[in-house]
Each structure stands twice: as structure tokens, then as C-alpha cells.
Amino acid sequence: MTPRSRGDDGALTVLVIGFTAIAALMVVVTTSVSAVFLARRELVSTVDGAAVAAAQQVDAATAYAEGLGLHLPLDERAVDEVVADIARRHPDVRFANPRVEDDTVVIAAERVVDLRFARVLGIESWTVRARARARAPLR
């Protein structure tokens, strides 16, 4: 019987530990990217809904007094109230002041996503932003 060489002892353990660390890192990255992606989709949906709701706030007094013309006049105060109401229902979303441009409402918002698992990599949070435009055309 020939004596075994001790030079390779423990090499498999190092390899298993290395692959486990890589697999754990992949899980952390995948989980964090998924959380950011889903948060952005939710934010886009919220901002889009807010823009559509705001674009329906017609200024009836102006429409009756001046006529309709080429577009529906929007009530900026009512637009602000609708966006404020939606902001109260989504406390984690920060809405910018909505802009009214003729018959179009532009709304922008942002949300900070907490990345619990990515803290291992030194990333605690990520900010996602969304912007939506909705029009109230007169046809």
C-alpha cells in the first residue's frame, strides 16, 4: 500500500464553501432586483391611476362660461385634491406637485424600496421613480 499525499486534503470543502457563497449571493441579488422591479411596477400603476383620475377633474365653471374650445379645462385645485387623496392612501409614495398643461395632467412620484437582503452587499435601499401623463381630450 502506498501512502496518500496530504496536499489535497480539504480542497473539496473550500470548493463547496465557495459555491455556496456564490449561490447565496445570487439569491440575494435576484431577490433584491425582483423587489425593485415589483415596486416600480406598483409605483407606475399608482401614478398612472392618479394621472387618469386627475385628468377627469373638469373645471365646469370655466367650461360653461367660456365654452369648451379645443380641450376640456381642468380644475387645478381639484387635480391637487385628487392627487393628495391618492397620496394619503399610499404613504410610502412621494408625489411631486402635479402639472396641468391645457387638457393634460403630468404626475411624477418616487418610492424608496427597502432591500433587506442586499444589506449584505452594503445596499440598504433603492429609489424608484415614475411619471405619467393623462389627457382629457374633447372629441
C-alpha positions as CSV (number, residue, x, y, z in Angstrom):
1,M,0.0,0.0,0.0
2,T,1.3,3.4,-0.9
3,P,1.0,6.3,1.5
4,R,-1.6,9.1,0.5
5,S,-0.4,12.5,-0.3
6,R,-1.8,15.1,2.2
7,G,-1.6,18.0,-0.3
8,D,-5.2,17.9,-1.5
9,D,-7.0,17.4,1.9
10,G,-9.8,19.9,2.4
11,A,-9.8,21.1,-1.2
12,L,-13.4,19.9,-1.7
13,T,-14.5,21.7,1.4
14,V,-13.1,25.0,0.1
15,L,-14.9,24.4,-3.2
16,V,-18.2,23.7,-1.6
17,I,-18.0,26.8,0.6
18,G,-17.1,28.9,-2.4
19,F,-20.0,27.6,-4.5
20,T,-22.4,28.0,-1.5
21,A,-21.3,31.7,-1.2
22,I,-21.8,32.3,-4.9
23,A,-25.3,30.7,-4.7
24,A,-26.2,32.8,-1.7
25,L,-25.0,35.9,-3.5
26,M,-27.1,35.0,-6.5
27,V,-30.2,34.6,-4.3
28,V,-29.6,38.0,-2.6
29,V,-29.2,39.8,-6.0
30,T,-32.2,38.1,-7.5
31,T,-34.4,38.8,-4.5
32,S,-33.3,42.5,-4.5
33,V,-33.7,43.0,-8.2
34,S,-37.2,41.4,-8.0
35,A,-38.2,43.7,-5.1
36,V,-37.1,46.8,-7.1
37,F,-38.9,45.6,-10.2
38,L,-42.2,44.9,-8.4
39,A,-42.0,48.2,-6.5
40,R,-41.5,50.1,-9.8
41,R,-44.4,48.3,-11.4
42,E,-46.6,49.1,-8.4
43,L,-45.5,52.7,-8.5
44,V,-46.1,53.1,-12.2
45,S,-49.6,51.7,-11.7
46,T,-50.3,54.1,-8.8
47,V,-49.0,57.1,-10.7
48,D,-50.9,56.2,-13.8
49,G,-54.1,55.8,-11.9
50,A,-53.6,59.2,-10.2
51,A,-53.0,60.9,-13.6
52,V,-56.2,59.4,-15.1
53,A,-58.2,60.3,-12.0
54,A,-56.8,63.9,-12.1
55,A,-57.4,64.3,-15.8
56,Q,-61.1,63.8,-15.1
57,Q,-61.4,66.9,-12.9
58,V,-63.0,69.3,-15.3
59,D,-63.5,72.9,-14.4
60,A,-67.2,73.1,-15.0
61,A,-67.5,76.9,-14.3
62,T,-64.9,77.7,-17.0
63,A,-66.3,75.3,-19.4
64,Y,-69.8,76.8,-19.1
65,A,-68.6,80.4,-19.0
66,E,-66.0,80.3,-21.8
67,G,-67.1,77.3,-23.8
68,L,-65.1,74.2,-24.5
69,G,-62.9,75.2,-27.4
70,L,-60.4,72.5,-28.3
71,H,-59.9,70.9,-24.9
72,L,-61.6,70.5,-21.6
73,P,-60.4,73.0,-19.0
74,L,-59.1,71.2,-15.9
75,D,-59.7,72.4,-12.3
76,E,-56.1,72.6,-10.9
77,R,-57.4,72.7,-7.3
78,A,-59.5,69.6,-7.8
79,V,-56.5,67.9,-9.5
80,D,-54.3,68.7,-6.4
81,E,-57.1,67.3,-4.1
82,V,-57.3,64.1,-6.1
83,V,-53.5,63.6,-6.0
84,A,-53.4,64.4,-2.3
85,D,-56.2,61.8,-1.7
86,I,-54.2,59.1,-3.5
87,A,-51.1,60.2,-1.7
88,R,-52.8,59.6,1.6
89,R,-53.7,56.1,0.5
90,H,-50.1,55.4,-0.4
91,P,-47.9,56.8,2.4
92,D,-44.8,55.2,1.1
93,V,-45.0,57.2,-2.2
94,R,-43.8,60.8,-2.5
95,F,-45.8,62.6,-5.2
96,A,-44.4,65.8,-6.8
97,N,-46.9,68.6,-7.4
98,P,-49.0,67.7,-10.5
99,R,-48.7,69.9,-13.5
100,V,-51.7,70.8,-15.6
101,E,-51.0,71.6,-19.3
102,D,-54.2,72.5,-21.1
103,D,-56.1,69.2,-21.1
104,T,-53.1,67.1,-19.8
105,V,-52.1,66.2,-16.3
106,V,-48.5,65.2,-15.6
107,I,-47.7,63.5,-12.3
108,A,-44.3,62.3,-11.0
109,A,-43.6,60.3,-7.9
110,E,-40.9,58.2,-6.2
111,R,-40.7,55.5,-3.7
112,V,-37.8,54.1,-1.6
113,V,-37.6,50.3,-1.7
114,D,-36.0,48.7,1.4
115,L,-33.6,46.0,0.3
116,R,-33.2,43.9,3.4
117,F,-31.2,41.1,1.9
118,A,-28.9,43.4,-0.1
119,R,-27.6,44.9,3.1
120,V,-25.1,42.1,3.0
121,L,-23.7,43.9,-0.1
122,G,-23.9,47.3,1.5
123,I,-27.1,48.4,-0.3
124,E,-29.8,49.3,2.1
125,S,-32.4,50.9,-0.2
126,W,-33.1,51.9,-3.8
127,T,-35.3,54.7,-5.1
128,V,-37.7,54.1,-8.0
129,R,-39.3,56.8,-9.9
130,A,-42.3,57.0,-12.2
131,R,-44.0,59.6,-14.3
132,A,-47.4,59.6,-16.0
133,R,-49.4,61.8,-18.3
134,A,-53.1,61.6,-18.8
135,R,-55.2,63.7,-21.3
136,A,-58.8,64.7,-21.2
137,P,-59.4,65.3,-24.9
138,L,-62.5,66.8,-26.3
139,R,-63.8,64.7,-29.2
